């Protein structure tokens, strides 16, 4: 049987780096691959973890480049013959004092947080072995953003029959509305980051349903999670949690024991399923 393998995206610093460390500390029974788009920073992160006694390797991944995701898929297929743990942590947010227009912020944030996550999933989910675990890092901001959507949009995002294609259309509509400056008039929240994370949370439910439908006997679990407000470059120094604390829920979901049926397709915060 091929060796187990776990992949963490956006892992050269912050929560992603802490997740890689936590997987190693939990003695994940296989190889842990730290991915980042910047090769120098990725290799420096691996070097730091190796100095702590953890056996980690680096592989390049720019989640906004579909070719990059395909290269990682080919590497995993050739080297391991499959994938056991995928933690989609890579993401971004503009600072409050950003000078870019809201429309530009919406386009760039959506490309990374939603489309990038989707593209990585399209490349890597076909590699999942039985009992694999997938964790899409979302945010509690997705729930707050959902609550400020119009009743019509809330109903769509809570519709358990919503398809991936329909979700993609909705995410595209938000970006267009943001660029036109009338997103709030159309019922959208006034947060680009929050809206992209609505996309990630809902995408996770759709993906989980698809796995249940197509691979019911394989015991695969896929969830979205909120690490909490974590002290990272993205969230700033005033956040409540350390990166190590933020890594707890993603790591917990990644290491759910074989045979468990739940959680699956849920938004999980502090190891607890949240109502959507």
VMD Tcl script that draws the C-alpha trace (Angstrom):
set ca {
  {0.00 0.00 0.00}
  {1.28 3.49 -0.90}
  {2.41 5.81 1.87}
  {-0.17 8.26 3.22}
  {0.19 11.93 2.33}
  {-1.25 15.22 3.59}
  {-1.18 18.54 1.69}
  {-1.62 21.97 3.28}
  {-1.97 25.01 1.00}
  {-0.74 28.52 1.80}
  {1.45 27.06 4.51}
  {4.68 29.06 4.59}
  {3.40 31.22 7.49}
  {0.49 31.93 9.81}
  {-2.29 29.42 10.32}
  {-1.16 27.20 7.44}
  {2.33 26.86 8.89}
  {0.84 26.09 12.30}
  {-1.43 23.41 10.77}
  {1.59 21.67 9.23}
  {3.32 21.72 12.62}
  {0.21 20.38 14.40}
  {-0.13 17.53 11.89}
  {3.47 16.59 12.60}
  {3.03 16.87 16.37}
  {-0.03 14.63 16.11}
  {2.23 12.10 14.38}
  {0.28 11.94 11.11}
  {1.19 8.53 9.71}
  {2.58 9.65 6.39}
  {4.29 12.49 4.56}
  {3.25 16.10 5.14}
  {3.66 18.46 2.19}
  {3.78 22.19 2.82}
  {2.78 24.18 -0.26}
  {3.22 27.87 -1.02}
  {3.44 29.98 -4.17}
  {6.79 31.51 -3.14}
  {9.45 28.80 -3.37}
  {12.00 30.67 -1.21}
  {9.50 31.26 1.63}
  {8.16 27.71 1.33}
  {11.61 26.16 1.62}
  {12.50 28.46 4.54}
  {9.35 27.29 6.34}
  {10.28 23.64 5.74}
  {13.80 24.31 7.01}
  {12.38 25.82 10.22}
  {10.12 22.82 10.81}
  {12.96 20.38 10.12}
  {15.05 22.21 12.72}
  {12.25 21.37 15.19}
  {12.56 17.70 14.28}
  {9.60 17.47 11.90}
  {9.91 15.70 8.55}
  {8.15 17.99 6.07}
  {8.64 18.59 2.35}
  {7.84 21.54 0.08}
  {5.96 21.60 -3.20}
  {5.11 24.69 -5.19}
  {1.43 25.61 -5.49}
  {-0.13 28.87 -6.63}
  {-3.83 28.26 -6.11}
  {-4.71 31.00 -8.63}
  {-2.89 29.06 -11.37}
  {-4.82 26.01 -12.56}
  {-1.67 24.67 -14.21}
  {0.13 24.77 -10.85}
  {-2.66 22.72 -9.23}
  {-2.46 20.22 -12.07}
  {1.32 19.87 -11.60}
  {0.78 19.12 -7.90}
  {-1.90 16.58 -8.84}
  {0.50 14.84 -11.25}
  {3.23 14.77 -8.58}
  {0.90 13.25 -5.97}
  {-0.43 10.66 -8.41}
  {3.06 9.63 -9.51}
  {4.65 9.66 -6.04}
  {1.83 8.43 -3.80}
  {-0.92 7.15 -6.07}
  {-3.51 9.22 -4.19}
  {-4.17 11.76 -1.43}
  {-5.29 11.25 2.18}
  {-5.56 14.74 3.68}
  {-6.12 18.08 1.92}
  {-6.32 21.31 3.91}
  {-7.22 24.25 1.68}
  {-5.86 27.04 3.85}
  {-4.54 29.50 1.26}
  {-6.48 32.76 1.13}
  {-6.20 36.53 1.35}
  {-7.94 39.68 2.50}
  {-7.36 43.35 1.86}
  {-6.54 45.56 4.83}
  {-9.14 48.05 6.03}
  {-7.00 50.92 4.73}
  {-6.54 49.40 1.25}
  {-6.68 51.98 -1.55}
  {-8.05 49.62 -4.21}
  {-11.68 50.12 -5.24}
  {-14.24 47.75 -3.74}
  {-14.79 46.26 -7.17}
  {-11.09 45.47 -7.54}
  {-10.93 44.04 -4.03}
  {-13.95 41.83 -4.80}
  {-12.38 40.45 -8.00}
  {-8.95 39.72 -6.47}
  {-10.32 38.26 -3.23}
  {-12.82 36.07 -5.08}
  {-10.13 34.80 -7.46}
  {-7.98 33.64 -4.55}
  {-10.41 32.54 -1.86}
  {-13.18 31.01 -3.92}
  {-11.91 30.23 -7.41}
  {-8.44 29.21 -6.17}
  {-9.94 26.80 -3.65}
  {-12.30 25.44 -6.31}
  {-9.47 24.89 -8.80}
  {-7.34 23.05 -6.24}
  {-10.33 20.85 -5.40}
  {-10.97 20.08 -9.06}
  {-7.33 19.03 -9.42}
  {-6.94 17.07 -6.18}
  {-10.32 15.65 -5.06}
  {-10.22 12.94 -7.76}
  {-7.08 11.63 -5.99}
  {-8.80 11.11 -2.63}
  {-8.37 7.63 -1.19}
  {-10.93 5.89 1.05}
  {-11.16 7.57 4.50}
  {-9.58 10.77 3.17}
  {-10.23 14.06 4.95}
  {-10.67 17.46 3.29}
  {-10.80 20.75 5.18}
  {-11.66 24.01 3.45}
  {-10.64 26.92 5.68}
  {-13.53 29.39 5.69}
  {-14.37 31.97 8.37}
  {-16.99 33.00 10.93}
  {-17.21 36.11 8.72}
  {-19.04 33.94 6.16}
  {-21.92 33.46 8.61}
  {-21.98 37.17 9.47}
  {-21.96 38.04 5.76}
  {-24.76 35.55 5.07}
  {-26.92 37.18 7.75}
  {-26.61 40.56 5.97}
  {-27.59 39.17 2.55}
  {-31.10 39.77 1.22}
  {-33.66 37.08 2.14}
  {-33.55 35.86 -1.48}
  {-29.77 35.38 -1.44}
  {-29.87 33.80 2.01}
  {-32.41 31.27 0.72}
  {-30.17 30.41 -2.24}
  {-27.08 29.95 -0.08}
  {-29.01 27.76 2.36}
  {-30.59 25.67 -0.41}
  {-29.20 22.15 -0.06}
  {-29.96 21.51 -3.75}
  {-27.81 24.44 -4.97}
  {-25.33 23.16 -7.57}
  {-21.67 24.05 -7.95}
  {-22.48 25.74 -11.28}
  {-25.19 27.86 -9.65}
  {-22.84 28.82 -6.81}
  {-20.17 29.86 -9.31}
  {-22.71 32.04 -11.12}
  {-23.67 33.72 -7.85}
  {-20.03 34.44 -6.96}
  {-19.54 35.94 -10.42}
  {-22.66 38.08 -10.01}
  {-21.31 39.51 -6.75}
  {-18.04 40.59 -8.41}
  {-19.92 42.27 -11.29}
  {-22.25 44.06 -8.85}
  {-19.25 45.17 -6.76}
  {-17.54 46.55 -9.87}
  {-20.71 48.40 -10.83}
  {-21.03 49.78 -7.30}
  {-24.55 48.47 -6.69}
  {-23.86 45.24 -4.80}
  {-25.74 46.32 -1.69}
  {-28.76 47.40 -3.73}
  {-28.76 43.88 -5.19}
  {-28.84 42.35 -1.70}
  {-25.15 41.54 -1.27}
  {-23.16 42.24 1.91}
  {-20.62 45.06 1.91}
  {-17.67 42.69 2.44}
  {-15.63 41.10 -0.32}
  {-13.82 38.73 2.06}
  {-17.04 37.65 3.78}
  {-18.77 36.95 0.47}
  {-15.88 34.84 -0.82}
  {-16.04 32.82 2.39}
  {-19.80 32.31 1.93}
  {-18.69 30.72 -1.31}
  {-16.15 28.47 0.41}
  {-18.64 27.34 3.08}
  {-21.40 26.56 0.57}
  {-18.93 24.92 -1.83}
  {-17.91 22.57 0.99}
  {-21.50 21.45 1.50}
  {-21.93 20.87 -2.25}
  {-18.68 18.90 -2.46}
  {-19.62 16.78 0.55}
  {-22.99 15.94 -1.03}
  {-21.23 14.94 -4.25}
  {-18.82 12.66 -2.36}
  {-21.70 11.06 -0.47}
  {-23.51 10.46 -3.76}
  {-20.57 9.11 -5.74}
  {-18.38 7.46 -3.08}
  {-20.74 6.62 -0.23}
  {-18.80 3.54 0.88}
  {-15.41 5.26 1.01}
  {-15.79 7.05 4.34}
  {-14.46 10.39 3.04}
  {-15.28 13.45 5.18}
  {-15.14 17.02 3.85}
  {-15.88 20.11 5.93}
  {-15.40 23.86 6.06}
  {-13.98 25.36 9.23}
  {-13.31 28.64 10.93}
  {-9.92 28.82 12.65}
  {-11.11 31.86 14.62}
  {-9.65 35.37 14.67}
  {-5.96 34.49 14.47}
  {-2.89 36.72 14.91}
  {-1.48 36.54 11.37}
  {-0.25 39.03 8.77}
  {-3.80 39.00 7.38}
  {-5.76 39.56 10.61}
  {-3.22 41.67 12.49}
  {-1.79 41.61 15.99}
  {-5.03 42.39 17.87}
  {-6.65 39.04 17.00}
  {-7.58 36.78 19.92}
  {-5.93 33.51 18.90}
  {-2.36 32.44 18.25}
  {-1.70 30.57 14.95}
  {-1.31 27.39 17.04}
  {-4.77 27.89 18.54}
  {-6.16 28.65 15.08}
  {-4.72 25.39 13.77}
  {-6.63 23.22 16.28}
  {-9.97 22.88 14.45}
  {-8.49 22.33 10.94}
  {-6.14 19.68 12.38}
  {-8.97 18.03 14.34}
  {-11.04 17.73 11.15}
  {-8.05 16.47 9.15}
  {-7.43 13.68 11.67}
  {-11.01 12.50 12.28}
  {-10.71 8.73 12.88}
  {-11.70 6.17 10.25}
  {-15.29 5.04 10.57}
  {-16.72 8.40 11.60}
  {-19.74 9.60 9.61}
  {-19.91 13.17 10.92}
  {-19.20 16.01 10.65}
  {-19.50 16.08 6.86}
  {-20.41 19.09 4.73}
  {-20.54 21.31 7.82}
  {-19.05 24.61 8.99}
  {-17.05 23.81 12.14}
  {-15.73 26.37 14.63}
  {-13.86 25.43 17.83}
  {-14.50 21.76 16.94}
  {-18.26 22.44 17.03}
  {-20.69 22.33 14.08}
  {-22.26 25.74 13.41}
  {-25.79 26.33 12.19}
  {-25.72 27.78 8.65}
}
mol new
graphics top color blue
foreach p $ca { graphics top sphere $p radius 0.5 }
foreach p [lrange $ca 0 end-1] q [lrange $ca 1 end] { graphics top cylinder $p $q radius 0.2 }
display resetview
